[in-house]
Amino acid sequence: PLPSGTSGERFPVADVSMVSVTAPRPESDADFLHALLEAIARIERRGFGAMASLGASEVCRVRTAGGGARNDAWTSIRRRVLGVEVETATQLEA
């Protein structure tokens, strides 16, 4: 989504009228974070699907780097939602 206070989406769907949906917000910060990570993984899956529909190869594994690569819960969510192996790169700095 675009920054707070604006509407529109660029990827994986170009839709200037799309609005961010973060309500109702769970009381638990942990539950809210989990929901955000699940949504991000679904957007990633949708993006890979969009690229495949345009002729890109199907994703068979994902290699990840950066701070998120150190988070086992995030990696597990991505692995489950994407349905492929998510590998942590040897060099984590992006």
C-alpha positions as CSV (number, residue, x, y, z in Angstrom):
1,P,0.0,0.0,0.0
2,L,0.9,3.6,-0.4
3,P,1.8,5.7,2.7
4,S,-0.8,6.2,5.4
5,G,-3.4,8.8,4.5
6,T,-3.3,8.0,0.8
7,S,-5.0,5.4,-1.3
8,G,-3.8,3.2,-4.1
9,E,-1.8,0.1,-4.7
10,R,1.0,-0.5,-7.2
11,F,2.0,-4.1,-6.8
12,P,0.8,-6.7,-7.5
13,V,-2.4,-5.0,-8.5
14,A,-2.3,-1.5,-10.0
15,D,-5.4,0.1,-8.4
16,V,-5.4,3.8,-7.5
17,S,-8.6,3.4,-5.5
18,M,-7.5,0.5,-3.3
19,V,-7.3,1.4,0.4
20,S,-5.3,-0.2,3.2
21,V,-7.3,-2.4,5.4
22,T,-5.9,-2.6,9.0
23,A,-9.2,-2.6,10.9
24,P,-10.5,-4.0,13.0
25,R,-7.2,-4.1,14.8
26,P,-6.7,-7.0,17.3
27,E,-6.0,-5.9,20.9
28,S,-2.8,-7.9,21.0
29,D,0.2,-6.3,19.3
30,A,1.5,-9.8,18.6
31,D,-1.7,-10.8,16.8
32,F,-1.6,-7.6,14.8
33,L,2.0,-8.2,13.7
34,H,1.2,-11.8,12.8
35,A,-1.7,-10.6,10.6
36,L,0.5,-8.0,8.9
37,L,3.2,-10.6,8.2
38,E,0.5,-13.1,6.8
39,A,-0.8,-10.3,4.5
40,I,2.7,-9.4,3.3
41,A,3.3,-13.1,2.5
42,R,0.0,-13.3,0.6
43,I,1.0,-10.2,-1.4
44,E,4.3,-11.8,-2.2
45,R,2.6,-15.0,-3.4
46,R,0.2,-12.9,-5.5
47,G,3.2,-11.1,-7.0
48,F,4.9,-14.3,-7.9
49,G,1.7,-15.5,-9.5
50,A,1.3,-12.3,-11.5
51,M,4.9,-12.7,-12.8
52,A,4.2,-16.3,-13.7
53,S,1.1,-15.3,-15.6
54,L,3.3,-13.0,-17.7
55,G,5.7,-15.8,-18.6
56,A,8.2,-15.9,-15.7
57,S,9.2,-19.3,-14.4
58,E,7.2,-20.6,-11.4
59,V,9.0,-20.0,-8.1
60,C,10.5,-23.2,-6.7
61,R,12.4,-21.6,-3.8
62,V,13.1,-18.2,-2.3
63,R,16.4,-17.0,-0.9
64,T,16.2,-14.2,1.6
65,A,18.6,-11.7,3.1
66,G,18.4,-8.7,5.4
67,G,17.0,-8.4,8.9
68,G,13.9,-10.4,8.1
69,A,16.0,-13.4,7.2
70,R,17.0,-13.7,10.9
71,N,13.3,-14.0,12.0
72,D,12.3,-17.7,12.1
73,A,8.6,-16.9,12.5
74,W,8.6,-14.7,9.4
75,T,10.5,-17.3,7.4
76,S,8.0,-20.0,8.6
77,I,5.0,-17.8,7.5
78,R,6.6,-17.2,4.1
79,R,7.4,-20.9,3.6
80,R,3.8,-21.9,4.5
81,V,2.1,-19.2,2.4
82,L,4.4,-19.4,-0.6
83,G,4.4,-23.2,-0.6
84,V,8.1,-23.3,-1.4
85,E,11.4,-23.6,0.5
86,V,12.6,-20.2,1.9
87,E,16.3,-20.3,2.4
88,T,18.4,-17.9,4.3
89,A,21.3,-16.5,2.3
90,T,24.8,-17.2,3.6
91,Q,25.5,-13.4,3.6
92,L,22.5,-11.8,5.3
93,E,23.3,-8.1,4.6
94,A,21.0,-7.0,1.7
